[in-house]
Amino acid sequence: MDTAGPPKFFYEIFDASLPRLGPGDEASTTRAWRTLYAAMARDKDRAAGPMRILDIGCGNGAQTICLAQHVNGSILAVDNHPPFLDELQRRAAAAGVAAKIQVALRDMHTLTKDDGPFDVVWSEGALFVMGFREGLTACGALLEPGGGLVVSELAWLRPDPPENCRRFWAEAYPAMTSIADNLALIEACGYEVLEHFAQPESAWWEPYYHPLERRLGVLRKQYAADAEKLALMESIQKEIDVYRQYSAFYCNVSYVMRRR
């Protein structure tokens, strides 16, 4: 994503009212949290008190709300799009966890060690904006020694994707690599990997792609005479269609780790 950010119409497609703004589900968030907490709870001094958690690129807060329902502590949720933060606060109030969550209108690139330290940094489907290596390094600077980090990142499951699939992602996300390469990078950046797992296909369809396709259908009718907007919608539809055809070749992976 360039510094100018996405076009205004992008945010009309990815409206804050959508259930999620990327692949993921409550089961994956909960699994990652339980793995991390079990490891951190062995450090009695750390587990004794409330944790301070940073959610980077929180969007409309699907994972933030899920975390708040499990954690003893506070969450600082950071995003650069005000309607997402407004929706997060609305959902937090409805879920009865508003007291645990503070929001901040910030670009993730502006976060520095002076904003920390945090016990846990969380980023589902957002760290790619920095670049995976750069994001891991930036998160490390925000963490206490021994602090936990959970991120999700696209990865190839197989080295032989069909040409149509390979070509699409070479343009959409050329940095995408294998799970093994990402695990090696995580280790090189000074983390201990506690667990990693591929999120299920249902985490793409039920909370993300199905609602998004329905929204695209509505907007196509509304903007039927606007070629520029139709082109952007078709590029998003193409991503959905690629996953529909080639989901066996790539996935969204949750990585659970601690800073050494």
Phi and psi restraints in degrees (value plus and minus 20) as a CYANA .aco file:
   2 ASP   PHI    -102.8   -62.8
   2 ASP   PSI     152.3   192.3
   3 THR   PHI     -86.5   -46.5
   3 THR   PSI     -41.5    -1.5
   4 ALA   PHI     -92.8   -52.8
   4 ALA   PSI     -38.7     1.3
   5 GLY   PHI      60.6   100.6
   5 GLY   PSI     153.6   193.6
   6 PRO   PHI     -91.3   -51.3
   6 PRO   PSI     140.4   180.4
   7 PRO   PHI     -83.6   -43.6
   7 PRO   PSI     136.0   176.0
   8 LYS   PHI     -75.6   -35.6
   8 LYS   PSI     -57.9   -17.9
   9 PHE   PHI     -86.1   -46.1
   9 PHE   PSI     -44.0    -4.0
  10 PHE   PHI     -73.5   -33.5
  10 PHE   PSI     -62.0   -22.0
  11 TYR   PHI     -97.8   -57.8
  11 TYR   PSI     -34.6     5.4
  12 GLU   PHI     -97.6   -57.6
  12 GLU   PSI     -54.1   -14.1
  13 ILE   PHI     -91.0   -51.0
  13 ILE   PSI     -74.7   -34.7
  14 PHE   PHI    -108.0   -68.0
  14 PHE   PSI      45.7    85.7
  15 ASP   PHI     -89.8   -49.8
  15 ASP   PSI     129.8   169.8
  16 ALA   PHI     -81.2   -41.2
  16 ALA   PSI     -41.1    -1.1
  17 SER   PHI     -95.5   -55.5
  17 SER   PSI     -33.7     6.3
  18 LEU   PHI     -81.5   -41.5
  18 LEU   PSI     128.1   168.1
  19 PRO   PHI     -77.4   -37.4
  19 PRO   PSI     -65.3   -25.3
  20 ARG   PHI    -161.4  -121.4
  20 ARG   PSI     141.4   181.4
  21 LEU   PHI    -131.1   -91.1
  21 LEU   PSI      -9.3    30.7
  22 GLY   PHI    -191.9  -151.9
  22 GLY   PSI     151.1   191.1
  23 PRO   PHI     -83.7   -43.7
  23 PRO   PSI     128.5   168.5
  24 GLY   PHI     128.5   168.5
  24 GLY   PSI     145.2   185.2
  25 ASP   PHI    -176.1  -136.1
  25 ASP   PSI     147.8   187.8
  26 GLU   PHI     -82.8   -42.8
  26 GLU   PSI     -56.0   -16.0
  27 ALA   PHI     -82.7   -42.7
  27 ALA   PSI     -60.3   -20.3
  28 SER   PHI     -89.9   -49.9
  28 SER   PSI     -61.8   -21.8
  29 THR   PHI     -81.0   -41.0
  29 THR   PSI     -65.1   -25.1
  30 THR   PHI     -85.1   -45.1
  30 THR   PSI     -62.2   -22.2
  31 ARG   PHI     -81.1   -41.1
  31 ARG   PSI     -65.5   -25.5
  32 ALA   PHI     -82.6   -42.6
  32 ALA   PSI     -62.8   -22.8
  33 TRP   PHI     -83.6   -43.6
  33 TRP   PSI     -64.8   -24.8
  34 ARG   PHI     -83.3   -43.3
  34 ARG   PSI     -58.6   -18.6
  35 THR   PHI     -82.9   -42.9
  35 THR   PSI     -66.8   -26.8
  36 LEU   PHI     -85.7   -45.7
  36 LEU   PSI     -65.6   -25.6
  37 TYR   PHI     -83.7   -43.7
  37 TYR   PSI     -59.2   -19.2
  38 ALA   PHI     -80.3   -40.3
  38 ALA   PSI     -59.7   -19.7
  39 ALA   PHI     -90.1   -50.1
  39 ALA   PSI     -62.0   -22.0
  40 MET   PHI     -94.0   -54.0
  40 MET   PSI     -47.9    -7.9
  41 ALA   PHI     -87.3   -47.3
  41 ALA   PSI     -40.0     0.0
  42 ARG   PHI     -89.9   -49.9
  42 ARG   PSI     -38.7     1.3
  43 ASP   PHI    -110.1   -70.1
  43 ASP   PSI      76.1   116.1
  44 LYS   PHI     -81.1   -41.1
  44 LYS   PSI     -56.9   -16.9
  45 ASP   PHI     -84.0   -44.0
  45 ASP   PSI     -58.8   -18.8
  46 ARG   PHI     -92.7   -52.7
  46 ARG   PSI     -59.6   -19.6
  47 ALA   PHI     -98.3   -58.3
  47 ALA   PSI     -33.0     7.0
  48 ALA   PHI     -88.7   -48.7
  48 ALA   PSI     -53.5   -13.5
  49 GLY   PHI    -136.9   -96.9
  49 GLY   PSI     157.8   197.8
  50 PRO   PHI     -87.1   -47.1
  50 PRO   PSI     125.8   165.8
  51 MET   PHI    -113.3   -73.3
  51 MET   PSI     130.2   170.2
  52 ARG   PHI    -125.4   -85.4
  52 ARG   PSI     100.4   140.4
  53 ILE   PHI    -140.8  -100.8
  53 ILE   PSI     118.7   158.7
  54 LEU   PHI    -133.8   -93.8
  54 LEU   PSI     105.2   145.2
  55 ASP   PHI    -127.9   -87.9
  55 ASP   PSI      87.9   127.9
  56 ILE   PHI    -111.1   -71.1
  56 ILE   PSI     108.5   148.5
  57 GLY   PHI      46.5    86.5
  57 GLY   PSI      30.4    70.4
  58 CYS   PHI     -90.1   -50.1
  58 CYS   PSI     -39.7     0.3
  59 GLY   PHI      39.7    79.7
  59 GLY   PSI    -159.2  -119.2
  60 ASN   PHI    -107.1   -67.1
  60 ASN   PSI     -12.2    27.8
  61 GLY   PHI      69.3   109.3
  61 GLY   PSI       0.6    40.6
  62 ALA   PHI     -76.0   -36.0
  62 ALA   PSI     -69.0   -29.0
  63 GLN   PHI     -95.2   -55.2
  63 GLN   PSI     -49.5    -9.5
  64 THR   PHI     -82.6   -42.6
  64 THR   PSI     -65.5   -25.5
  65 ILE   PHI     -83.7   -43.7
  65 ILE   PSI     -63.7   -23.7
  66 CYS   PHI     -79.9   -39.9
  66 CYS   PSI     -65.5   -25.5
  67 LEU   PHI     -80.5   -40.5
  67 LEU   PSI     -65.5   -25.5
  68 ALA   PHI     -81.1   -41.1
  68 ALA   PSI     -47.4    -7.4
  69 GLN   PHI     -95.9   -55.9
  69 GLN   PSI     -31.3     8.7
  70 HIS   PHI    -133.8   -93.8
  70 HIS   PSI     -46.8    -6.8
  71 VAL   PHI    -112.6   -72.6
  71 VAL   PSI     132.8   172.8
  72 ASN   PHI    -121.4   -81.4
  72 ASN   PSI      81.1   121.1
  73 GLY   PHI     135.6   175.6
  73 GLY   PSI    -181.2  -141.2
  74 SER   PHI    -143.4  -103.4
  74 SER   PSI     132.4   172.4
  75 ILE   PHI    -144.1  -104.1
  75 ILE   PSI     106.6   146.6
  76 LEU   PHI    -118.8   -78.8
  76 LEU   PSI      93.3   133.3
  77 ALA   PHI    -122.6   -82.6
  77 ALA   PSI     101.7   141.7
  78 VAL   PHI    -136.6   -96.6
  78 VAL   PSI     110.2   150.2
  79 ASP   PHI    -174.1  -134.1
  79 ASP   PSI     141.6   181.6
  80 ASN   PHI    -125.3   -85.3
  80 ASN   PSI      -7.4    32.6
  81 HIS   PHI    -143.5  -103.5
  81 HIS   PSI      87.8   127.8
  82 PRO   PHI     -73.6   -33.6
  82 PRO   PSI     -61.9   -21.9
  83 PRO   PHI     -80.3   -40.3
  83 PRO   PSI     -50.5   -10.5
  84 PHE   PHI     -85.6   -45.6
  84 PHE   PSI     -63.1   -23.1
  85 LEU   PHI     -87.1   -47.1
  85 LEU   PSI     -57.0   -17.0
  86 ASP   PHI     -81.8   -41.8
  86 ASP   PSI     -63.4   -23.4
  87 GLU   PHI     -87.2   -47.2
  87 GLU   PSI     -58.5   -18.5
  88 LEU   PHI     -78.3   -38.3
  88 LEU   PSI     -66.6   -26.6
  89 GLN   PHI     -84.0   -44.0
  89 GLN   PSI     -57.3   -17.3
  90 ARG   PHI     -84.3   -44.3
  90 ARG   PSI     -65.0   -25.0
  91 ARG   PHI     -87.0   -47.0
  91 ARG   PSI     -58.3   -18.3
  92 ALA   PHI     -82.9   -42.9
  92 ALA   PSI     -61.5   -21.5
  93 ALA   PHI     -84.0   -44.0
  93 ALA   PSI     -62.7   -22.7
  94 ALA   PHI     -84.8   -44.8
  94 ALA   PSI     -52.8   -12.8
  95 ALA   PHI    -106.9   -66.9
  95 ALA   PSI     -25.4    14.6
  96 GLY   PHI      57.1    97.1
  96 GLY   PSI       4.0    44.0
  97 VAL   PHI    -141.1  -101.1
  97 VAL   PSI      -4.9    35.1
  98 ALA   PHI     -78.8   -38.8
  98 ALA   PSI     -52.1   -12.1
  99 ALA   PHI     -87.0   -47.0
  99 ALA   PSI     -40.1    -0.1
 100 LYS   PHI    -109.1   -69.1
 100 LYS   PSI     -31.7     8.3
 101 ILE   PHI    -138.9   -98.9
 101 ILE   PSI     109.1   149.1
 102 GLN   PHI    -136.4   -96.4
 102 GLN   PSI     118.2   158.2
 103 VAL   PHI    -128.2   -88.2
 103 VAL   PSI     133.3   173.3
 104 ALA   PHI    -161.4  -121.4
 104 ALA   PSI     108.8   148.8
 105 LEU   PHI    -102.9   -62.9
 105 LEU   PSI      76.3   116.3
 106 ARG   PHI    -162.8  -122.8
 106 ARG   PSI     128.2   168.2
 107 ASP   PHI    -103.5   -63.5
 107 ASP   PSI     113.8   153.8
 108 MET   PHI     -79.4   -39.4
 108 MET   PSI     -46.4    -6.4
 109 HIS   PHI     -87.6   -47.6
 109 HIS   PSI     -37.8     2.2
 110 THR   PHI    -110.2   -70.2
 110 THR   PSI     -25.6    14.4
 111 LEU   PHI     -91.0   -51.0
 111 LEU   PSI     115.3   155.3
 112 THR   PHI    -153.9  -113.9
 112 THR   PSI     154.1   194.1
 113 LYS   PHI     -79.6   -39.6
 113 LYS   PSI     -42.8    -2.8
 114 ASP   PHI     -89.0   -49.0
 114 ASP   PSI     -37.4     2.6
 115 ASP   PHI     -99.3   -59.3
 115 ASP   PSI     -38.1     1.9
 116 GLY   PHI    -118.7   -78.7
 116 GLY   PSI    -178.3  -138.3
 117 PRO   PHI    -105.9   -65.9
 117 PRO   PSI     136.8   176.8
 118 PHE   PHI    -134.9   -94.9
 118 PHE   PSI     132.7   172.7
 119 ASP   PHI     -94.6   -54.6
 119 ASP   PSI     -54.6   -14.6
 120 VAL   PHI    -160.9  -120.9
 120 VAL   PSI     116.9   156.9
 121 VAL   PHI    -135.9   -95.9
 121 VAL   PSI     114.8   154.8
 122 TRP   PHI    -146.9  -106.9
 122 TRP   PSI     117.8   157.8
 123 SER   PHI    -175.0  -135.0
 123 SER   PSI      82.9   122.9
 124 GLU   PHI    -118.1   -78.1
 124 GLU   PSI      95.2   135.2
 125 GLY   PHI      47.5    87.5
 125 GLY   PSI       2.5    42.5
 126 ALA   PHI    -147.0  -107.0
 126 ALA   PSI     -42.3    -2.3
 127 LEU   PHI     -86.7   -46.7
 127 LEU   PSI     -41.2    -1.2
 128 PHE   PHI     -79.6   -39.6
 128 PHE   PSI     -42.9    -2.9
 129 VAL   PHI     -80.7   -40.7
 129 VAL   PSI     -57.2   -17.2
 130 MET   PHI     -99.5   -59.5
 130 MET   PSI     -47.3    -7.3
 131 GLY   PHI      82.3   122.3
 131 GLY   PSI     118.5   158.5
 132 PHE   PHI     -81.9   -41.9
 132 PHE   PSI     -68.5   -28.5
 133 ARG   PHI     -82.2   -42.2
 133 ARG   PSI     -67.5   -27.5
 134 GLU   PHI     -81.5   -41.5
 134 GLU   PSI     -59.2   -19.2
 135 GLY   PHI     -86.0   -46.0
 135 GLY   PSI     -62.3   -22.3
 136 LEU   PHI     -81.1   -41.1
 136 LEU   PSI     -60.9   -20.9
 137 THR   PHI     -85.7   -45.7
 137 THR   PSI     -64.2   -24.2
 138 ALA   PHI     -83.3   -43.3
 138 ALA   PSI     -60.7   -20.7
 139 CYS   PHI     -86.1   -46.1
 139 CYS   PSI     -57.7   -17.7
 140 GLY   PHI     -79.4   -39.4
 140 GLY   PSI     -56.4   -16.4
 141 ALA   PHI     -89.9   -49.9
 141 ALA   PSI     -39.2     0.8
 142 LEU   PHI    -113.0   -73.0
 142 LEU   PSI     -28.8    11.2
 143 LEU   PHI    -120.0   -80.0
 143 LEU   PSI     128.2   168.2
 144 GLU   PHI     -84.7   -44.7
 144 GLU   PSI     131.5   171.5
 145 PRO   PHI     -75.7   -35.7
 145 PRO   PSI     111.6   151.6
 146 GLY   PHI      62.7   102.7
 146 GLY   PSI     -20.6    19.4
 147 GLY   PHI     -89.2   -49.2
 147 GLY   PSI     142.1   182.1
 148 GLY   PHI    -121.8   -81.8
 148 GLY   PSI     127.9   167.9
 149 LEU   PHI    -154.5  -114.5
 149 LEU   PSI     111.8   151.8
 150 VAL   PHI    -147.0  -107.0
 150 VAL   PSI     105.5   145.5
 151 VAL   PHI    -156.4  -116.4
 151 VAL   PSI     135.4   175.4
 152 SER   PHI    -139.1   -99.1
 152 SER   PSI     126.5   166.5
 153 GLU   PHI    -172.9  -132.9
 153 GLU   PSI     119.9   159.9
 154 LEU   PHI     -86.4   -46.4
 154 LEU   PSI     127.0   167.0
 155 ALA   PHI    -174.4  -134.4
 155 ALA   PSI     130.4   170.4
 156 TRP   PHI     -94.8   -54.8
 156 TRP   PSI     115.7   155.7
 157 LEU   PHI    -108.5   -68.5
 157 LEU   PSI     -47.6    -7.6
 158 ARG   PHI    -155.2  -115.2
 158 ARG   PSI     131.3   171.3
 159 PRO   PHI    -105.0   -65.0
 159 PRO   PSI     -19.8    20.2
 160 ASP   PHI    -144.0  -104.0
 160 ASP   PSI      32.5    72.5
 161 PRO   PHI     -84.5   -44.5
 161 PRO   PSI     126.9   166.9
 162 PRO   PHI     -78.4   -38.4
 162 PRO   PSI     135.4   175.4
 163 GLU   PHI     -76.6   -36.6
 163 GLU   PSI     -62.3   -22.3
 164 ASN   PHI     -81.4   -41.4
 164 ASN   PSI     -60.6   -20.6
 165 CYS   PHI     -88.8   -48.8
 165 CYS   PSI     -68.6   -28.6
 166 ARG   PHI     -79.3   -39.3
 166 ARG   PSI     -63.5   -23.5
 167 ARG   PHI     -85.4   -45.4
 167 ARG   PSI     -60.7   -20.7
 168 PHE   PHI     -80.5   -40.5
 168 PHE   PSI     -69.3   -29.3
 169 TRP   PHI     -96.6   -56.6
 169 TRP   PSI     -42.6    -2.6
 170 ALA   PHI     -83.3   -43.3
 170 ALA   PSI     -49.2    -9.2
 171 GLU   PHI    -110.4   -70.4
 171 GLU   PSI     -62.5   -22.5
 172 ALA   PHI     -95.9   -55.9
 172 ALA   PSI     -59.1   -19.1
 173 TYR   PHI    -172.4  -132.4
 173 TYR   PSI      56.8    96.8
 174 PRO   PHI     -83.6   -43.6
 174 PRO   PSI     -38.4     1.6
 175 ALA   PHI     -99.0   -59.0
 175 ALA   PSI     -27.8    12.2
 176 MET   PHI     -80.6   -40.6
 176 MET   PSI     112.3   152.3
 177 THR   PHI    -156.0  -116.0
 177 THR   PSI    -186.0  -146.0
 178 SER   PHI    -104.8   -64.8
 178 SER   PSI     143.6   183.6
 179 ILE   PHI     -80.6   -40.6
 179 ILE   PSI     -62.9   -22.9
 180 ALA   PHI     -80.7   -40.7
 180 ALA   PSI     -61.0   -21.0
 181 ASP   PHI     -84.5   -44.5
 181 ASP   PSI     -60.4   -20.4
 182 ASN   PHI     -86.5   -46.5
 182 ASN   PSI     -59.9   -19.9
 183 LEU   PHI     -83.0   -43.0
 183 LEU   PSI     -60.5   -20.5
 184 ALA   PHI     -84.4   -44.4
 184 ALA   PSI     -58.8   -18.8
 185 LEU   PHI     -86.4   -46.4
 185 LEU   PSI     -61.7   -21.7
 186 ILE   PHI     -79.2   -39.2
 186 ILE   PSI     -66.2   -26.2
 187 GLU   PHI     -81.4   -41.4
 187 GLU   PSI     -62.5   -22.5
 188 ALA   PHI     -85.4   -45.4
 188 ALA   PSI     -46.2    -6.2
 189 CYS   PHI    -106.8   -66.8
 189 CYS   PSI     -14.0    26.0
 190 GLY   PHI      74.0   114.0
 190 GLY   PSI       7.7    47.7
 191 TYR   PHI    -136.3   -96.3
 191 TYR   PSI     132.8   172.8
 192 GLU   PHI    -119.8   -79.8
 192 GLU   PSI     102.6   142.6
 193 VAL   PHI    -100.2   -60.2
 193 VAL   PSI     103.0   143.0
 194 LEU   PHI    -112.2   -72.2
 194 LEU   PSI     -57.1   -17.1
 195 GLU   PHI    -186.3  -146.3
 195 GLU   PSI     131.3   171.3
 196 HIS   PHI    -163.2  -123.2
 196 HIS   PSI     126.3   166.3
 197 PHE   PHI    -174.2  -134.2
 197 PHE   PSI     125.2   165.2
 198 ALA   PHI     -98.4   -58.4
 198 ALA   PSI     109.1   149.1
 199 GLN   PHI     -89.7   -49.7
 199 GLN   PSI     127.8   167.8
 200 PRO   PHI     -89.7   -49.7
 200 PRO   PSI     140.1   180.1
 201 GLU   PHI     -79.2   -39.2
 201 GLU   PSI     -52.1   -12.1
 202 SER   PHI     -80.1   -40.1
 202 SER   PSI     -46.7    -6.7
 203 ALA   PHI     -91.0   -51.0
 203 ALA   PSI     -36.6     3.4
 204 TRP   PHI    -107.3   -67.3
 204 TRP   PSI     -62.6   -22.6
 205 TRP   PHI    -103.7   -63.7
 205 TRP   PSI     -75.4   -35.4
 206 GLU   PHI     -86.1   -46.1
 206 GLU   PSI     -69.2   -29.2
 207 PRO   PHI    -110.8   -70.8
 207 PRO   PSI     -29.6    10.4
 208 TYR   PHI    -146.7  -106.7
 208 TYR   PSI     -90.9   -50.9
 209 TYR   PHI     -88.8   -48.8
 209 TYR   PSI     -60.6   -20.6
 210 HIS   PHI     -81.5   -41.5
 210 HIS   PSI     -70.2   -30.2
 211 PRO   PHI     -81.6   -41.6
 211 PRO   PSI     -56.3   -16.3
 212 LEU   PHI     -86.7   -46.7
 212 LEU   PSI     -61.0   -21.0
 213 GLU   PHI     -82.3   -42.3
 213 GLU   PSI     -59.7   -19.7
 214 ARG   PHI     -83.4   -43.4
 214 ARG   PSI     -59.5   -19.5
 215 ARG   PHI     -87.1   -47.1
 215 ARG   PSI     -60.5   -20.5
 216 LEU   PHI     -79.7   -39.7
 216 LEU   PSI     -58.7   -18.7
 217 GLY   PHI     -81.7   -41.7
 217 GLY   PSI     -61.2   -21.2
 218 VAL   PHI     -87.0   -47.0
 218 VAL   PSI     -65.0   -25.0
 219 LEU   PHI     -91.1   -51.1
 219 LEU   PSI     -50.0   -10.0
 220 ARG   PHI     -81.0   -41.0
 220 ARG   PSI     -60.5   -20.5
 221 LYS   PHI     -88.8   -48.8
 221 LYS   PSI     -59.5   -19.5
 222 GLN   PHI     -87.6   -47.6
 222 GLN   PSI     -54.6   -14.6
 223 TYR   PHI    -138.2   -98.2
 223 TYR   PSI      16.8    56.8
 224 ALA   PHI     -80.0   -40.0
 224 ALA   PSI     -43.6    -3.6
 225 ALA   PHI    -120.5   -80.5
 225 ALA   PSI     -15.2    24.8
 226 ASP   PHI    -126.9   -86.9
 226 ASP   PSI      78.6   118.6
 227 ALA   PHI     -83.2   -43.2
 227 ALA   PSI     -57.6   -17.6
 228 GLU   PHI     -85.6   -45.6
 228 GLU   PSI     -63.8   -23.8
 229 LYS   PHI     -90.2   -50.2
 229 LYS   PSI     -57.7   -17.7
 230 LEU   PHI     -82.2   -42.2
 230 LEU   PSI     -57.8   -17.8
 231 ALA   PHI     -84.5   -44.5
 231 ALA   PSI     -61.4   -21.4
 232 LEU   PHI     -85.5   -45.5
 232 LEU   PSI     -60.9   -20.9
 233 MET   PHI     -84.2   -44.2
 233 MET   PSI     -58.0   -18.0
 234 GLU   PHI     -88.6   -48.6
 234 GLU   PSI     -51.9   -11.9
 235 SER   PHI     -86.6   -46.6
 235 SER   PSI     -55.4   -15.4
 236 ILE   PHI     -92.3   -52.3
 236 ILE   PSI     -60.1   -20.1
 237 GLN   PHI     -81.6   -41.6
 237 GLN   PSI     -56.0   -16.0
 238 LYS   PHI     -82.9   -42.9
 238 LYS   PSI     -59.4   -19.4
 239 GLU   PHI     -79.4   -39.4
 239 GLU   PSI     -64.6   -24.6
 240 ILE   PHI     -82.1   -42.1
 240 ILE   PSI     -64.0   -24.0
 241 ASP   PHI     -85.3   -45.3
 241 ASP   PSI     -56.7   -16.7
 242 VAL   PHI     -83.3   -43.3
 242 VAL   PSI     -63.5   -23.5
 243 TYR   PHI     -86.2   -46.2
 243 TYR   PSI     -58.8   -18.8
 244 ARG   PHI     -78.4   -38.4
 244 ARG   PSI     -56.1   -16.1
 245 GLN   PHI    -111.2   -71.2
 245 GLN   PSI     -50.5   -10.5
 246 TYR   PHI    -146.1  -106.1
 246 TYR   PSI       7.9    47.9
 247 SER   PHI     -82.7   -42.7
 247 SER   PSI     -38.8     1.2
 248 ALA   PHI     -91.8   -51.8
 248 ALA   PSI     -30.8     9.2
 249 PHE   PHI    -124.1   -84.1
 249 PHE   PSI     -33.5     6.5
 250 TYR   PHI    -173.3  -133.3
 250 TYR   PSI     146.1   186.1
 251 CYS   PHI    -176.9  -136.9
 251 CYS   PSI     154.6   194.6
 252 ASN   PHI    -125.0   -85.0
 252 ASN   PSI     103.4   143.4
 253 VAL   PHI    -131.1   -91.1
 253 VAL   PSI     113.4   153.4
 254 SER   PHI    -112.9   -72.9
 254 SER   PSI     107.7   147.7
 255 TYR   PHI    -134.1   -94.1
 255 TYR   PSI     105.4   145.4
 256 VAL   PHI    -133.1   -93.1
 256 VAL   PSI     105.9   145.9
 257 MET   PHI    -171.1  -131.1
 257 MET   PSI     147.5   187.5
 258 ARG   PHI    -149.0  -109.0
 258 ARG   PSI     125.0   165.0
 259 ARG   PHI     -92.3   -52.3
 259 ARG   PSI     110.8   150.8
